[in-house]
Amino acid sequence: MAARIIDGKAIAKRYRAETARLVEEFAAEAGRRPALATVLVGDDPASQVYIGSKRKAATSVGIGDRHRELPAEASIEDIAGVLTELAADDEVSGILLQLPLPGGQDASALIDLIPSVKDVDGLTTQSTGLLARGEPGLRPCTPRGIITLLDETGIDLDGARAVVIGRSELVGRPMAQLLVNRNATVTIAHSHTADLPAVAREAEVLVVAMGRQEAVDDAFVAPGATVIDVGIHRTSEGLRGDVAFAEVAPIAGAITPVPGGVGPMTIETLLRNTLDAARLQAGLPLSDA
Amino acid sequence: MAARIIDGKAIAKRYRAETARLVEEFAAEAGRRPALATVLVGDDPASQVYIGSKRKAATSVGIGDRHRELPAEASIEDIAGVLTELAADDEVSGILLQLPLPGGQDASALIDLIPSVKDVDGLTTQSTGLLARGEPGLRPCTPRGIITLLDETGIDLDGARAVVIGRSELVGRPMAQLLVNRNATVTIAHSHTADLPAVAREAEVLVVAMGRQEAVDDAFVAPGATVIDVGIHRTSEGLRGDVAFAEVAPIAGAITPVPGGVGPMTIETLLRNTLDAARLQAGLPLSDA
C-alpha cells in the first residue's frame, strides 16, 4: 500500500486561516495587533525574497509590518543598535533577524539581543534553554511546524519511537526536544552514527534533516513509518529532499513530499510565533497551551 | 565474565588532586583564587550537611569559601537580593543556591539571576541553552561527572549507542545533550517509553536516572554494555541504586556501584565548575576545552 502523502500546502492553508482568526481574537482582547519587525542587512536577492514572503504573509493575517533595512556595510554595533531599539519598543511583538548576515558574520551574539518573548525564530540561547527544559516559550519554526504536520496527520507521538537524523541548532536538536516534550522515545542520529539505516528503521516517526540529497532510501524505513523530509535541494529536475521519495513512499505509512511538505509550514509557524509573542507580552498563555 | 566495577571513589580522588593542581595553576596565572559562594536558605539538616561537604571540599582544593545564610522565612526578594549582589561581586567566581528552598518555593526565577559564567550548577536557562547548542559553558554536575567517569574508564563515546532512561532537568536531559556533543547516538527513554527493556538493550552505554529502586534488571542490559546508575535509595540494607546490581553486574561490561559510583563525582564536578567559572571570567578557556 502506498504511503499517505502529508499535504503540507493544504495543512498550511488551514493553519493560516486559523492564525488569522486567532489574530483577530487577540486584537479584540488586547486592543492592539501583533507586529513583526523584520531586519534585513544588505541586499542579497535570496534574503530579499524570503523576507518579502514573510512580510506579505504576516500582513495577510492582520499582523503589523515593521520592516528595517541596513546596508551591507553596517557594523555589528549598528545591527545591535536596531535590535536593542526593537527589543525596547512596546509596539513590536516579534523580531526576526534575517540570516545569514552578509560576509558570514557570526550572528549568535546579535540574536541573543532579542528578548525571548520576542524571539519568533526561537533561536536565542534563552529560548533554546526553555525548550530544553520543556518550559513554555517560542520554538524554532521548522521543528514546530513539523509537530503541527504530525498532529494534523493524526500521528500519536506519545510513547512512539522517533528518530531524528541530524543535530543542527536550527532543526535536529530542537526537533528532538519537541518530540521528547510530546512523550516520544527519541533517538538523535547523525554523521557519527554507526549503521544509520538500522537506527532509522527503529523509527515509527523518522525526521530527516541531513542536508544530503536523497540519502535516505528504503533501507532506512520500517514498513508503515511516518517519514518527514526536511531537506531541500535544487536539481535540474526540480526540488528534491533528503529522502528518495520514489523508493520510500511505497514502504512508509505517511510521508512529506518535497516541495509541498515541511517547507510551507515554516512560514506559518513564524506567523503563529508572532501571535504567541504578542500573547506572552500581554500576559496570555501560548495559543497551543 | 563479571563486569568491571567503575570505582567512582578512586576516580573522584584522582580528579580532585588534578583540580587542586589546576586551581594552583590558575592562581599563579590570574593572581587570585577561584571563590565559591554557597547560599543556604533555612536550616534543613540535610541541606546543611550537603552544603558543609561542598564548602569543605572547595577549601581542600584551594577554592575560596564565601558562604551566605538566610533564615527560612526569607522572602524571594531577600534571596534575589543576595544572588544579585554575588552576581555583581568580582571576587565571587561561582554561585550555588542550595535546593530545595524551604516551603518548596519554585527556584527557577531565582536561579536565573545567576550569570551563566558563575552558574556552577549549570542550571540556569542560559546554561541549559548553551549546552543544548553544544556551545562552551558550565554543565550540570551529575551528568558532567558521568562523562568524566566514562572517559576515565576508557569508554569510547564517539558513534556509540547510548540510552538515557529519565528526562529530568537535572540529569536525564543534560546527560543526553552531553552525549550527543560527544558524538554518541543517543536515545532518550522515559516513563512513556514502550518496551523499555528492549530500548535499553540497544545501549552500549546505558545511563539510568529513573528514580525507582532496582528497577533495571538483566532484561534491560545487553552483554558487555556499560551501565551508569544515577539512582540513590536508602534501604534497611544500605544504599541501593536504580539498577539491580547483583543481576546486572554479571552481564554488563562495566558498571557503577551504589554507593561509590556516580555520587562521588558530583561534588568533584562542582569544584571543577568553580575553577572553570573563574577561568571564563578571566577570559581563559574551560579546563577541558
Contacts between the chains, C-beta under 8 A, distances in Angstrom:
chain1	res1	chain2	res2	distance
A	108	B	135	8.0
A	124	B	129	7.4
A	125	B	126	5.6
A	125	B	129	3.7
A	125	B	130	6.0
A	125	B	133	7.0
A	125	B	135	7.8
A	126	B	125	5.6
A	126	B	126	6.3
A	126	B	129	6.0
A	127	B	129	7.3
A	128	B	128	7.6
A	128	B	129	3.7
A	128	B	132	4.9
A	128	B	133	5.7
A	129	B	124	7.5
A	129	B	125	3.7
A	129	B	126	6.0
A	129	B	127	7.2
A	129	B	128	3.7
A	129	B	129	3.3
A	129	B	130	7.8
A	129	B	132	6.7
A	130	B	125	6.0
A	130	B	129	7.8
A	131	B	132	7.2
A	132	B	128	4.9
A	132	B	129	6.6
A	132	B	131	7.2
A	132	B	132	4.0
A	132	B	173	6.2
A	132	B	177	7.1
A	133	B	125	7.0
A	133	B	128	5.7
A	133	B	169	5.1
A	133	B	173	7.2
A	134	B	169	7.8
A	134	B	173	8.0
A	135	B	108	8.0
A	135	B	125	7.8
A	158	B	192	5.8
A	159	B	192	4.6
A	159	B	193	6.5
A	159	B	194	4.9
A	161	B	194	7.6
A	161	B	199	7.9
A	167	B	180	5.9
A	169	B	133	5.2
A	169	B	134	7.8
A	173	B	132	6.2
A	173	B	133	7.2
A	173	B	134	7.9
A	173	B	180	7.6
A	176	B	188	7.6
A	177	B	132	7.1
A	180	B	167	5.9
A	180	B	173	7.6
A	180	B	188	5.4
A	180	B	190	7.7
A	183	B	190	7.5
A	183	B	192	4.1
A	184	B	192	7.9
A	185	B	187	6.7
A	185	B	188	7.0
A	185	B	189	5.3
A	185	B	190	7.3
A	185	B	192	7.3
A	185	B	193	4.4
A	185	B	194	7.2
A	185	B	199	6.2
A	186	B	187	6.9
A	186	B	188	5.1
A	187	B	185	6.7
A	187	B	186	6.9
A	187	B	187	4.2
A	187	B	188	7.8
A	188	B	176	7.6
A	188	B	180	5.4
A	188	B	185	7.0
A	188	B	186	5.1
A	188	B	187	7.8
A	189	B	185	5.3
A	190	B	180	7.7
A	190	B	183	7.5
A	190	B	185	7.3
A	192	B	158	5.8
A	192	B	159	4.6
A	192	B	183	4.1
A	192	B	184	7.9
A	192	B	185	7.3
A	193	B	159	6.6
A	193	B	185	4.4
A	194	B	159	4.9
A	194	B	160	8.0
A	194	B	161	7.6
A	194	B	185	7.2
A	199	B	161	7.9
A	199	B	185	6.2
A	202	B	202	7.7
